[in-house]
Amino acid sequence: MWSNVRSRLEKLSPAQIITGYYLMAVTVSILLFSIPAVHKPGVEVAFIDTVFTAVSVVSDTGLTVFNISETYSVFGYFVIMIVLQFAGLGIMAISTFFWMILGRKIGLRGRRLIMVDHNQLALSGLVQLVREIIKLIILIELLGALILGVHFLNYYPTWKEAFLQGLFASVTATTNAGMDITGQSLVPYASDYFVQLITIILIILGAIGFPVLIEVKEFLFRKKMDLENPFRFSLFTRLATSTYGILLVIGTILILLFEHQHYFKDLTWHKSFFYAFFQATTTRSAGLATMDITEFTMPTLLVMSVFMFIGGSPTSVGGGIRTTTFALNILFIYHFAKGNRDIKVFNRELHQDDIMKSLAITLLAIVMCFTSVVAISISDPRHQLMEIVFEVCSAFGTVGLSMGITPDLSIFGKFVLMILMFIGRIGLTSFLFIIGGKKKDANYHYPKERVIIG
């Protein structure tokens, strides 16, 4: 019996195994969130809401069907942070970390799983990558918790409460989870630009991509003997960073323009700027908010939905189609319009397989989100279309922003969002490999024939 089970497991692709691990993580999280000590005294949570919360936390999304601060105890806060840590760093990264502590050697199969979990292209250097990711993220979170904790002494009566708020805010911002224990997201700090700036930095560090952080660290801490040799950032780092920055600037400008005569009409220029800048940042994948987003106009909500659909960078805590996928799509359209068959950027030429993959991911994402909007519109007809679109994009991008309809959704509507959050976490590349299974080379070909397009 066990030999049959083992043989079947060995036939699974790495993407299918990774998906199984994340399903196990959801199951364990459901059990953890069902412990009575996790909730405040007298609070009862329906099973479907516990499952929804578990999926939301494991996927680093932050969509919730109840107020975290009114539902969970301090012990519950720490359970959430631990699960967010596992989810943000990746199941295989944490597993590899424990393997290294125990002195176990990481075999070929383990390296292949790490490669899929972190969307890498080669087997070499994976263990070092995991080690660097863990060190960097923990350092970032601790620094963020210390800075915010000290600052929060101005808000809370005791140092314990201040540093608890600081730790939770740092973890949820760095992992882009979008959860809070204030009960109002970051609305209490709507006029505190220091808190907003630190949170923005943490969000960017979590969503811009772990390889980017590692390369920046290597650039800053080069040895003196290496200073004569110019350091070259990889194409991924250049593409991910430039796309992230351009989207951030465009998002800020668009929100300022669309809300100039509406929500920002009677606000000072600096408050309007920080509102727009923060919301443009949080739509990458964070889900935190400094204001009631339901007061935004339709164009702004549509722009935010598009930005949530794009999401963060690959190999980060972000979801969505990812920034580099979006960049490759834009580059393909531009070069195709100019009649170029080869796509060049930053003195490098893009691989055709990457172009095809980006187009496939984008098309699949559009079909998934469209189908989800239609499905929820049928199951929950009392909600407006814009509210459903916003909710779907937030779930798919593992963002966590909401127009307030999450608690009122039917069981079917919540189930649809759970599927989107889960797929957003494992990534559409892994999802495509789950559908297709192991890659097979064709042993025959048919005659080629052109088809009229457009």
C-alpha positions as CSV (number, residue, x, y, z in Angstrom):
1,M,0.0,0.0,0.0
2,W,2.7,2.5,1.1
3,S,4.8,1.6,-2.0
4,N,1.8,2.4,-4.2
5,V,1.3,5.8,-2.5
6,R,5.0,6.5,-2.7
7,S,5.1,5.7,-6.4
8,R,2.2,7.9,-7.1
9,L,3.8,10.8,-5.2
10,E,7.0,10.4,-7.2
11,K,5.0,10.8,-10.4
12,L,3.7,14.2,-9.2
13,S,5.4,17.3,-10.7
14,P,7.1,19.8,-8.3
15,A,4.3,22.3,-8.8
16,Q,1.7,19.7,-7.8
17,I,3.8,18.8,-4.7
18,I,4.1,22.5,-3.7
19,T,0.4,22.9,-4.1
20,G,-0.1,20.0,-1.8
21,Y,2.2,21.6,0.8
22,Y,0.2,24.8,0.7
23,L,-3.0,22.8,1.1
24,M,-1.5,21.2,4.1
25,A,-0.6,24.7,5.4
26,V,-4.2,25.8,5.0
27,T,-5.4,22.6,6.9
28,V,-2.9,23.3,9.8
29,S,-4.0,26.9,9.9
30,I,-7.6,25.9,10.1
31,L,-6.8,23.7,13.1
32,L,-4.7,26.5,14.7
33,F,-7.5,29.1,14.2
34,S,-10.0,26.7,15.8
35,I,-8.1,26.6,19.1
36,P,-10.4,28.4,21.7
37,A,-7.4,30.4,23.1
38,V,-6.9,32.0,19.7
39,H,-10.3,33.9,20.1
40,K,-11.3,36.4,22.7
41,P,-13.6,35.1,25.5
42,G,-17.2,34.7,24.3
43,V,-16.3,35.0,20.6
44,E,-17.5,32.3,18.2
45,V,-16.5,32.0,14.6
46,A,-18.3,30.0,12.0
47,F,-16.3,27.2,10.3
48,I,-16.6,28.7,6.8
49,D,-15.2,32.0,8.2
50,T,-12.3,30.1,9.9
51,V,-11.5,28.4,6.6
52,F,-11.7,31.7,4.8
53,T,-9.3,33.3,7.3
54,A,-6.9,30.4,7.1
55,V,-6.7,30.7,3.3
56,S,-6.4,34.5,3.5
57,V,-3.5,34.3,6.0
58,V,-1.7,31.5,4.2
59,S,-2.0,33.4,0.9
60,D,-0.8,36.6,2.6
61,T,-4.0,38.4,1.4
62,G,-5.6,39.9,4.4
63,L,-9.2,39.7,3.3
64,T,-11.3,39.1,6.4
65,V,-15.0,38.5,7.2
66,F,-14.7,40.0,10.7
67,N,-12.6,42.5,12.7
68,I,-9.3,40.9,13.7
69,S,-8.9,43.1,16.8
70,E,-12.4,42.2,18.1
71,T,-12.1,38.5,17.3
72,Y,-8.6,37.3,18.2
73,S,-6.7,37.3,21.5
74,V,-3.0,38.3,21.8
75,F,-2.2,34.6,21.4
76,G,-4.2,34.7,18.2
77,Y,-2.2,37.7,17.0
78,F,1.0,35.7,17.3
79,V,-0.5,32.7,15.6
80,I,-1.4,35.0,12.7
81,M,2.1,36.4,12.5
82,I,3.7,32.9,12.6
83,V,1.5,31.7,9.7
84,L,2.1,34.9,7.8
85,Q,5.8,34.4,8.2
86,F,5.6,30.8,6.8
87,A,3.4,32.0,3.9
88,G,5.5,35.1,3.1
89,L,8.8,33.3,3.0
90,G,7.4,30.3,1.3
91,I,6.8,26.8,2.6
92,M,10.0,25.4,1.0
93,A,12.1,28.2,2.3
94,I,11.0,27.5,5.9
95,S,11.4,23.7,5.4
96,T,14.9,24.3,4.0
97,F,15.8,26.5,7.0
98,F,14.9,23.7,9.4
99,W,16.7,21.2,7.3
100,M,19.9,23.3,7.5
101,I,19.5,23.7,11.3
102,L,19.3,19.9,11.6
103,G,22.3,19.5,9.4
104,R,20.4,17.7,6.7
105,K,21.7,17.9,3.1
106,I,19.2,19.3,0.6
107,G,18.9,16.8,-2.2
108,L,18.0,17.3,-5.9
109,R,14.2,16.8,-5.3
110,G,14.3,19.4,-2.5
111,R,16.1,21.9,-4.7
112,R,13.6,21.3,-7.5
113,L,10.8,22.1,-5.0
114,I,12.6,25.3,-3.9
115,M,13.0,26.3,-7.6
116,V,9.3,26.0,-8.2
117,D,8.2,27.6,-5.0
118,H,10.4,30.6,-5.6
119,N,9.9,30.7,-9.4
120,Q,13.6,30.2,-10.1
121,L,15.1,29.1,-13.5
122,A,18.1,27.1,-12.3
123,L,19.0,24.6,-9.5
124,S,22.3,26.2,-8.6
125,G,22.5,28.6,-5.6
126,L,19.0,27.8,-4.3
127,V,20.0,27.0,-0.7
128,Q,22.1,30.2,-0.6
129,L,19.1,32.1,-2.0
130,V,16.8,30.7,0.8
131,R,19.4,31.6,3.4
132,E,19.7,35.2,2.2
133,I,15.9,35.6,1.9
134,I,15.3,34.5,5.5
135,K,18.0,36.7,6.9
136,L,16.9,39.7,5.0
137,I,13.2,39.4,5.7
138,I,13.7,38.8,9.4
139,L,16.1,41.7,9.7
140,I,13.7,44.0,7.8
141,E,10.8,43.0,10.0
142,L,12.7,43.4,13.3
143,L,14.0,46.9,12.3
144,G,10.5,47.8,11.2
145,A,9.0,46.5,14.5
146,L,11.6,48.4,16.5
147,I,11.1,51.7,14.7
148,L,7.3,51.5,14.7
149,G,7.2,50.2,18.3
150,V,9.2,53.2,19.6
151,H,7.0,55.6,17.6
152,F,3.8,53.9,18.8
153,L,4.7,54.8,22.4
154,N,3.1,58.2,21.5
155,Y,-0.2,56.4,20.8
156,Y,-0.5,53.6,23.4
157,P,-0.3,53.8,27.2
158,T,2.1,50.8,27.7
159,W,5.2,49.7,26.0
160,K,3.9,46.2,25.6
161,E,0.9,47.4,23.6
162,A,3.0,49.8,21.5
163,F,5.6,47.2,20.5
164,L,2.8,44.6,19.9
165,Q,1.3,47.0,17.5
166,G,4.7,47.7,16.0
167,L,5.6,44.1,15.5
168,F,2.2,43.2,14.0
169,A,2.3,46.2,11.7
170,S,5.9,45.4,10.6
171,V,5.1,41.7,9.8
172,T,1.9,42.4,8.0
173,A,3.4,45.2,5.9
174,T,6.6,43.3,5.0
175,T,4.6,40.2,4.1
176,N,2.0,42.4,2.3
177,A,-0.8,40.7,4.3
178,G,-3.0,43.8,4.8
179,M,-4.2,42.7,8.2
180,D,-4.3,45.0,11.3
181,I,-5.1,44.9,15.0
182,T,-6.1,48.5,15.2
183,G,-9.6,47.6,13.9
184,Q,-9.3,50.4,11.3
185,S,-6.3,49.5,9.2
186,L,-4.0,52.6,9.2
187,V,-6.8,55.1,9.4
188,P,-5.7,56.1,12.9
189,Y,-2.4,57.2,11.4
190,A,-3.9,59.1,8.4
191,S,-2.1,62.3,9.4
192,D,1.1,60.5,10.7
193,Y,3.4,60.6,7.7
194,F,6.2,58.9,9.5
195,V,4.1,55.7,10.1
196,Q,3.0,55.8,6.5
197,L,6.5,56.3,5.1
198,I,7.9,53.4,7.2
199,T,4.9,51.2,6.2
200,I,5.5,52.1,2.5
201,I,9.1,51.1,2.7
202,L,8.2,47.8,4.3
203,I,5.6,47.1,1.7
204,I,8.0,47.8,-1.2
205,L,10.8,45.7,0.4
206,G,8.3,42.8,0.6
207,A,6.8,43.1,-2.8
208,I,9.7,44.2,-5.1
209,G,11.2,40.6,-5.2
210,F,13.7,38.8,-2.9
211,P,16.4,38.5,-5.7
212,V,16.3,42.3,-6.0
213,L,17.0,42.7,-2.3
214,I,19.8,40.2,-2.4
215,E,21.4,41.9,-5.4
216,V,21.1,45.4,-3.8
217,K,22.7,44.0,-0.7
218,E,25.6,42.5,-2.7
219,F,26.0,45.8,-4.5
220,L,26.1,47.8,-1.2
221,F,28.5,45.5,0.6
222,R,31.0,44.7,-2.2
223,K,34.5,44.1,-1.1
224,K,37.1,46.8,-1.9
225,M,38.9,44.5,-4.4
226,D,35.7,44.3,-6.4
227,L,35.1,48.0,-6.6
228,E,37.2,48.3,-9.7
229,N,34.9,45.8,-11.5
230,P,31.5,47.4,-12.3
231,F,28.6,45.5,-10.6
232,R,25.9,44.5,-13.1
233,F,22.4,44.0,-11.9
234,S,20.5,41.1,-13.5
235,L,17.8,41.7,-16.2
236,F,15.2,40.6,-13.7
237,T,16.2,43.2,-11.1
238,R,16.3,46.0,-13.7
239,L,12.9,45.0,-15.2
240,A,11.2,44.3,-11.8
241,T,12.5,47.5,-10.2
242,S,11.8,49.8,-13.1
243,T,8.3,48.4,-13.7
244,Y,7.5,48.6,-10.0
245,G,8.7,52.2,-9.8
246,I,6.8,53.3,-13.0
247,L,3.6,51.7,-11.8
248,L,4.0,53.4,-8.4
249,V,4.5,56.8,-10.0
250,I,1.6,56.4,-12.5
251,G,-0.7,55.1,-9.8
252,T,0.0,58.1,-7.6
253,I,-0.5,60.6,-10.4
254,L,-3.8,59.0,-11.6
255,I,-5.3,58.9,-8.1
256,L,-4.3,62.5,-7.6
257,L,-5.9,63.5,-10.9
258,F,-9.1,61.5,-10.5
259,E,-9.7,62.6,-6.9
260,H,-8.5,66.2,-7.2
261,Q,-12.0,67.6,-7.4
262,H,-13.6,64.9,-5.3
263,Y,-12.1,63.3,-2.2
264,F,-9.0,65.5,-2.2
265,K,-10.9,68.7,-2.9
266,D,-10.6,70.2,0.6
267,L,-7.4,68.6,1.6
268,T,-3.9,70.1,1.8
269,W,-1.4,69.2,-1.0
270,H,0.7,67.1,1.3
271,K,-2.2,65.1,2.7
272,S,-3.5,64.5,-0.8
273,F,-0.1,63.3,-2.0
274,F,0.3,60.9,0.9
275,Y,-3.2,59.5,0.5
276,A,-2.5,58.9,-3.2
277,F,1.0,57.6,-2.7
278,F,0.0,55.2,0.0
279,Q,-3.0,53.8,-1.9
280,A,-0.8,53.4,-5.0
281,T,1.7,51.5,-2.9
282,T,-0.8,49.3,-1.1
283,T,-2.5,48.2,-4.3
284,R,0.8,46.4,-5.2
285,S,-0.2,43.6,-2.8
286,A,-0.4,45.1,0.7
287,G,-4.0,45.8,1.4
288,L,-3.6,48.4,4.1
289,A,-5.4,51.7,3.9
290,T,-5.3,55.2,5.4
291,M,-8.8,56.1,4.4
292,D,-12.2,54.7,3.5
293,I,-11.7,53.6,-0.1
294,T,-15.4,53.3,-0.7
295,E,-15.4,57.1,-0.9
296,F,-13.2,57.1,-4.1
297,T,-14.7,57.7,-7.5
298,M,-15.3,54.9,-10.1
299,P,-12.2,55.8,-12.2
300,T,-9.9,55.5,-9.1
301,L,-11.4,52.2,-8.1
302,L,-10.9,50.9,-11.6
303,V,-7.3,52.0,-11.6
304,M,-6.7,50.4,-8.2
305,S,-8.4,47.2,-9.5
306,V,-6.0,47.1,-12.4
307,F,-3.0,47.6,-10.2
308,M,-4.1,44.9,-7.8
309,F,-4.5,42.6,-10.8
310,I,-0.9,43.3,-11.8
311,G,0.3,42.7,-8.2
312,G,3.9,42.5,-6.9
313,S,7.1,41.1,-8.4
314,P,7.9,37.4,-8.9
315,T,9.6,35.7,-6.0
316,S,8.1,38.1,-3.5
317,V,5.1,38.0,-1.1
318,G,3.0,39.6,-3.8
319,G,0.3,38.0,-6.0
320,G,-1.3,38.9,-9.3
321,I,0.2,38.3,-12.7
322,R,3.3,40.0,-11.4
323,T,5.2,43.1,-12.5
324,T,7.6,41.4,-14.9
325,T,4.7,39.6,-16.7
326,F,3.0,43.0,-17.2
327,A,6.3,44.5,-18.5
328,L,6.9,41.7,-21.0
329,N,3.3,42.1,-22.3
330,I,3.9,45.8,-22.8
331,L,7.2,45.2,-24.5
332,F,5.7,42.6,-26.7
333,I,2.9,44.9,-27.9
334,Y,5.4,47.7,-28.5
335,H,7.8,45.7,-30.5
336,F,5.1,43.8,-32.4
337,A,3.6,47.1,-33.5
338,K,7.0,48.2,-34.8
339,G,7.4,44.9,-36.7
340,N,10.3,43.6,-34.5
341,R,10.4,39.8,-34.0
342,D,13.1,40.1,-31.3
343,I,12.4,42.0,-28.0
344,K,15.4,43.8,-26.6
345,V,15.6,45.7,-23.3
346,F,18.5,46.9,-21.1
347,N,21.0,45.6,-23.7
348,R,19.6,42.1,-23.4
349,E,17.3,40.1,-25.6
350,L,14.2,38.4,-24.1
351,H,13.7,34.7,-24.5
352,Q,10.6,33.7,-26.6
353,D,9.5,31.2,-24.0
354,D,9.3,34.0,-21.4
355,I,7.1,36.0,-23.8
356,M,4.8,33.1,-24.4
357,K,4.6,32.4,-20.7
358,S,3.7,36.0,-19.9
359,L,1.0,36.1,-22.5
360,A,-0.4,32.7,-21.3
361,I,-0.4,33.9,-17.6
362,T,-2.2,37.1,-18.4
363,L,-4.8,35.5,-20.6
364,L,-5.5,32.8,-17.9
365,A,-5.7,35.5,-15.2
366,I,-8.2,37.6,-17.2
367,V,-10.4,34.5,-17.8
368,M,-10.2,33.5,-14.2
369,C,-11.1,36.9,-12.8
370,F,-13.9,37.4,-15.4
371,T,-15.4,34.1,-14.6
372,S,-15.2,34.8,-10.8
373,V,-16.9,38.2,-11.3
374,V,-19.7,36.6,-13.2
375,A,-20.0,33.7,-10.7
376,I,-20.2,36.1,-7.7
377,S,-22.6,38.4,-9.6
378,I,-25.0,35.4,-9.9
379,S,-24.6,34.2,-6.3
380,D,-24.6,37.6,-4.7
381,P,-26.7,39.9,-7.0
382,R,-27.3,42.5,-4.2
383,H,-23.8,43.8,-4.6
384,Q,-22.7,46.3,-7.3
385,L,-20.5,45.2,-10.1
386,M,-17.7,47.6,-9.1
387,E,-17.7,46.1,-5.6
388,I,-17.4,42.6,-7.0
389,V,-14.7,43.5,-9.5
390,F,-12.7,45.2,-6.8
391,E,-13.1,42.2,-4.4
392,V,-12.0,39.7,-7.1
393,C,-8.9,41.7,-8.1
394,S,-8.0,42.1,-4.4
395,A,-8.3,38.4,-3.8
396,F,-6.4,37.4,-7.0
397,G,-3.6,39.9,-6.3
398,T,-3.5,38.7,-2.6
399,V,-4.0,42.4,-1.7
400,G,-6.7,42.4,1.0
401,L,-8.3,45.7,0.2
402,S,-12.1,45.6,0.3
403,M,-15.1,47.8,-0.3
404,G,-16.8,46.1,2.7
405,I,-18.7,43.3,1.0
406,T,-16.6,40.3,2.1
407,P,-18.6,39.5,5.3
408,D,-21.9,39.7,3.4
409,L,-20.9,37.3,0.6
410,S,-22.6,33.9,0.3
411,I,-20.7,30.7,1.0
412,F,-20.2,30.2,-2.7
413,G,-18.9,33.8,-3.1
414,K,-16.4,33.2,-0.3
415,F,-15.3,29.9,-1.8
416,V,-14.6,31.7,-5.2
417,L,-12.4,34.3,-3.4
418,M,-10.6,31.5,-1.5
419,I,-9.7,29.8,-4.8
420,L,-8.4,33.1,-6.2
421,M,-6.4,33.8,-3.1
422,F,-4.8,30.3,-3.1
423,I,-4.0,30.5,-6.8
424,G,-2.6,34.0,-6.3
425,R,-0.3,32.7,-3.6
426,I,1.1,29.7,-5.4
427,G,1.4,31.7,-8.6
428,L,-0.2,31.2,-12.0
429,T,3.0,29.6,-13.4
430,S,2.7,26.8,-10.8
431,F,-1.0,26.6,-11.5
432,L,-0.4,26.1,-15.2
433,F,2.1,23.4,-14.4
434,I,-0.5,21.7,-12.2
435,I,-2.9,21.6,-15.0
436,G,-0.4,20.5,-17.6
437,G,1.6,18.1,-15.4
438,K,5.2,17.3,-16.3
439,K,6.6,18.8,-19.5
440,K,6.8,16.3,-22.4
441,D,8.6,16.7,-25.6
442,A,6.6,16.0,-28.7
443,N,7.9,13.0,-30.8
444,Y,6.1,14.1,-33.9
445,H,4.9,17.3,-35.7
446,Y,2.1,18.1,-38.2
447,P,2.6,20.4,-41.2
448,K,2.4,24.1,-40.3
449,E,-0.3,26.3,-41.7
450,R,-1.0,30.1,-41.2
451,V,-4.2,31.4,-39.7
452,I,-5.8,34.8,-40.4
453,I,-5.7,36.8,-37.1
454,G,-7.3,40.2,-36.3
